[in-house]
Amino acid sequence: MQQASFEIDKTTFLKYLTFVKGSLKATSKNARKTVCEITITDGLVKLASPGALFEMPCVTRGTCKFTISVLYLNDIIKTNKEEEIKIIVGEKSITLGKLTVPVQAIFFEDDTVLRTIDLPLNFTDADLLRLNRSVYTAEELAFNKLEKKIAKASEALDTNMMKAESLLKKYGVNYADVVLMVNSKLYR
C-alpha cells in the first residue's frame, strides 16, 4: 500500500488554511462543497482551491495529491489537540492521529500526472465549459470533482441556446447559427 505524509506546526497550517478559506464566500451555499487540492512533494505541500494557491514548506515523505473540503479540513485541524500536525495519506483515506477520513488520492513518481486546475475565484459556467477544451485531462477534471459542475454548465448552455433560437427564429436565425456564435465567443 502506498503512503505519503507531511508534518507541520498546527498554527502555521491553520494560517495557510485561513488564506485558502478567505477565497470562499462564507455565505455561499457551495462553500461547504469547495474542494481543496493538496499536493505533497519533496519538502513542500501545495494547497489549491478556486482562486487560491499556497505553498507550505514542511517535512514530507512521499509524493501524492488528494482532495478534501476546505471547511472540513479546517475543522479537523482546529479541533485536533496536537500542536504538531501529521497527516498520513493512504490510497483511500487520510489519517490524523486516531481520525481517518475518506479521500481520493493519487500517488505519482513525478509532478506530470495531475496538474492543478486553474480556475478564477468567482468562476462562471463559461470558465467551466472552457476546461473541456483546455489542456486538462478527464482524469484531472474528475479528480478535482468538476465533472458534474461542467455537465450542469453544459446543460444550462444548451437550454439557453435553444431559447435564443426560439426567440430569433422569426429573424432567420437557426440553432446552428446560435451554436456558431456562442462557440466563437466562448472558445476564442
URGI-V967536 format. One record per residue. D_CENTER is the distance of its C-alpha to the mean C-alpha in Angstrom with 1 decimal. Layout:
<<D_CENTER> <D_CENTER>>
This chain:
<<25.2> <22.7> <21.5> <20.0> <20.2> <20.0> <22.4> <22.2> <24.3> <23.0> <23.8> <21.9> <18.7> <19.1> <19.7> <16.4> <14.5> <16.7> <15.5> <11.7> <13.1> <15.2> <12.6> <12.4> <15.3> <17.0> <18.9> <16.2> <16.3> <12.5> <12.1> <12.5> <9.9> <7.1> <4.8> <5.7> <5.6> <9.3> <11.6> <15.3> <17.9> <21.5> <22.0> <18.5> <15.2> <12.3> <9.9> <6.9> <5.1> <6.4> <9.9> <10.1> <10.7> <13.4> <15.5> <17.7> <20.8> <21.9> <23.7> <21.7> <22.9> <21.4> <18.2> <15.0> <11.3> <9.9> <7.2> <8.8> <9.2> <9.7> <13.1> <14.1> <13.7> <15.7> <18.3> <18.7> <19.4> <21.6> <23.7> <24.3> <27.9> <27.6> <27.6> <26.1> <22.7> <22.4> <19.4> <20.3> <17.8> <19.3> <18.2> <17.4> <17.4> <17.3> <20.6> <21.5> <25.3> <26.4> <23.1> <21.1> <17.8> <16.4> <13.1> <12.1> <13.0> <14.0> <17.0> <18.2> <21.3> <19.8> <16.7> <17.1> <15.5> <11.8> <10.6> <7.7> <6.7> <8.8> <8.5> <11.1> <11.2> <13.0> <11.7> <14.3> <15.0> <16.5> <13.4> <11.7> <15.0> <15.3> <12.4> <14.8> <17.5> <15.7> <15.7> <12.6> <13.9> <13.5> <12.5> <9.5> <8.5> <9.6> <8.0> <4.3> <6.6> <7.3> <10.9> <12.5> <11.2> <12.6> <15.7> <16.3> <16.2> <18.5> <20.9> <21.2> <22.0> <24.6> <26.1> <26.5> <28.0> <30.5> <31.4> <32.0> <34.1> <36.1> <36.8> <37.7> <39.7> <43.0> <42.4> <42.1> <38.3> <36.9> <33.4> <33.3> <34.1> <31.2> <28.7> <30.1> <29.8> <26.2> <25.2> <27.1> <25.3> <21.8> <21.8> <24.2>>
